[in-house]
């Protein structure tokens, strides 16, 4: 019966499947007393996003201390982890799970741009949470002010600014002031500035180069230099330098659609090293 349900879900339009997957994840959370917030896609409150836009996956922010419970719940019903937090993004903020029937779930323990402690940040973002029906399941979502901020920060990181008009530009001054106050509480001022065209006001910030890279692009070497400047301490900088030369096996698996062989990992590793030293040589040549 489970296989028949998965097959039927897999044939649904992607929008319907994402709605249902949100409801499934919330049922798992309700059954295990897991604190989470649904983000983006069908979790966005009316008026904050173009109603015609759709998401291809489920995004949730889980209380970090409840992460283990959520992982156990997801994997108990067939979701498989495809990326780890350390390899999932520049910010090591999320990991991805895949289900053959329900599709992707992106599990976030923090939101890019927020710099305070992740457990504390969850409390702040959940403080004004509301219940929002997704596929006839009441799901907790951030309040309107927090949603505005989340959408703008996502736009700054992704380089896709379609949400900024509704979430920020069309907001009235008092709503923008509310967002700025929340931003200060979360330590997300530089990221917000990147999303609303004020990044140059923060040129002296350690994370300035990283958000500038998201906005304007650049070489792989530029990205790593920006990440190194943004790293908060010596240990984080050392970890970045170590990882810079190593191939991301999770991303390679997603690119190939299967686990890579040792030979494929070695070949990609050699290519990565050549790319890094090639970029260094080209930069030195232009100096």
N, C-alpha and C positions, 0 to 999 in steps of 0.2 A: 504494500500500500504506500509506504514512504517513497519508494522509487517512482510510483505512478504520480504522486503529488509533485515530486521534484521535476519530473518530465513535463507535467502540465504547466508548472510555474515557469520553466525554462522557455516555453513557447509563448509566454505572455509578452505584450509590449513592454519595453524596458521601463517606462514610467510606472506602470501598474506593478511590476515586479519590485521596483525600489520602494514604493509605498508599502507593499506587503512585507518586505524585508525589514523596514523600520518597525512595523508592528511585531514581527517575530522577535527582533532583538529586545524590544521593550517587554514582551511577555517573559523572556528569559531573565531580564533584569528584575521585573516584579516578583518573579518566583524565588529569587535569590537575594532580595533586598540590596540590589546594586544601585548606587547613585550614578546616574548618567544624564547627559543632556543631548538631545538630537540637534544637529546643526545642518544648515544649508538645505538645498533641495526642498522637499515637501515640509520641512520643519520651519521654513521661513514664514514669518507672520505676514498677513495680507498687507500690501502697500509698500513692502520693503524690497520687492524684486518683481521683475517682469513676470506676469502670471504664465506666460507661454514657455518659460524656460524649464528644462528638465535636468535632473541629475542622473548619472549612470551608476551611482553607488550610494551606500549609506554611510553617513559621517556621524559619529558619536564622540562626545567628550566624556570620559569616565573619571570618577574620582580616583586619583592615582592609587590610593590604598585599597581600592576595590578592583584593581586591574586583574589580579589573579582569578577572582571569582568570575569576572566577565569572560576571560579567556577559557576557563574551564567550561562555562556554559556554552559558548560558541562552539567549541570543539566537541562537546557532547552531542551536538545535533548535526555534525558534519562539516563545519567550517574548518578550513585548513590555513594555517599561517603561511603567507608567501613572502612577506618582508618583515624584518625585525625593526625595532625602534632605532637602533644604531645605524641601520642602513636605509631606512625608509625615506629620510629627507635630510636636508642641511641642518635642521633644528632637532633631529632625533625625537620628534614629537609624536609620531604616529607609526602604526604598523598595519599591514593589510591582511585580511582574511578572505579566502575565496570559498564559495559553496557552489557546486554544480547546478543547483536549482535556484538559489536565492541571489547569487552573484557576490559582489564585493561589499565588504564592510571595512571602513577605515576607522580604526580605534585610536583616538587621540588621548594623550594624557596631559597635553598642554596645547596652547594655540600659538603659532608663530608670531613673534612680535611681543608677546607678553613675557616680562622678565622677572616677575616675582615668583616665589615658591609655588610649584604646581598645585599642591593641595590647597593652599590659601587662594590661589587664583580660581580654582573650582568653586570654592565657597562664594567668592565675589560674583562670579558669573551666574551661579545658581540662586543668588539671593532674591532676585526678582523673577524667577522662573515662573512660567505659566504652563498649563496643560493645553496641548494642541492636538486635535484629532488627526491621526494619520492612519488611513485604512481602518477607520472606526475604532482605533485604539488610542486612548489618551496617553500622549507622550510628553514628558517634560522638555520644554525648550527655553532658551534664554529669553528674558524680557526684551522689549523693543530697543531700548538703548544698547544693551549688550549685543543684540543682533546687528544693529547698525555697525558697531565696532568690528564684530567678527567678519562681516562682509567686506568692509573696507580693508582690513588687514589681509584677508584672503586675496583681494584684488591686487594689493601691493606685491604680494609674494608671487602670484601667478602671472602677473602682467596682463590680466584680462579685467578691464575696468567697467564692464557692462553694469555691474551692481552699484557702482559708486553714485550714479545719478540719483537713484531711488533712496539709497541708504544714507547718503550724505548731502549731495548738492541740493536736492529738493527738500531737505529737512529745514524746518524753520530755525532761527538763531537759538532759541531756547533748547531745542532738541540737540543741536550741535554742541551747545555748552554742556549738556548732560553727557554727551559722548566724550568730550574732552575731560570732564571730571572723572569719569570711569577709566579713561585711558591713563590718567595720572595715577590712579589707585592701582592699576595693573602694571605700571612701568612700561607702557607701550607707546610712549610719545613719538619715538623715532619712526616706528612702523606706521602709526597713523599719519604722520607727516608725509611718508612715502606714498600713502594712498590718496592723499588729498592735495598733492602738489606743493607741499611745504618742506620737502626734505632738505633743501639748501639752508634752512634755518638751523640745521643740526650737523653742520659739517665737522664739528669737533667731537662728535659722539663716536665711541668705539664701533658701533654697529652701522655707522653712516655708509661705509664702503660696501657693506653687504647689501643693504637695501638699495643703494645706487646700482649695484650689479643686477639686482632683480628688475629694476626699471629699465636699464639701458643695455644689459647684456655685456658680453666680453668673453675672453678666453677662459679656458679651464684654469689656467694659472691665475688669472684675475680673481676668479671665484675663490680659490684656495687662499690667496692673500687676504681677501676680504673676510673669509671665515676665520683666519688666524687672528686678524685684528679684532674680531668680535668675540673671540674666545675669552671667557671671564677670568681665567687664571692659568698658571703655568702648567698644571696637569692637563687641562683641556687643550692647551696649545700643543703639548707633547703628543697627546692622543691624535690630534688632527694631523700632525706631521707624519705620524706612523701610518695613519690610514690613507694618506694622500696617494701613496704609491700602490696600494692594494686594490685589486678589482672587487667590485661590489657583486658578490655572487647572487644575492637576491635579485638585483636588477637584471643580471645576465639570465637568470632563470626566467624572469618575466618576458624578456626579449625573445628567448628561444621557445617559450611555451612548454618547457620541460626542465628537469634538473640538468645542469651542464656536466659534461664529462670532464675528467681531469685534463685531458688534452685541450679542450676548449677553454678551460680556466687558465691553463698555462699560456695559450696563444693570446688570450685577451690581456693577461697580465703583462706579457712582453709588449703588446701594442700600447698599453697604458704607459709603461715606462718610457717607450719611445716618444709618445705624445708629450709627456711632461718635459723631457729633456729637449725635445724639439722646440717647444714653446719658449723654454728658457734661452735656447740658442738664438731664436729669432728675436726675442726681446733684447738680448745683449747686442745683437747685430744692429738694432735700431737705435741703441743708446748712443 
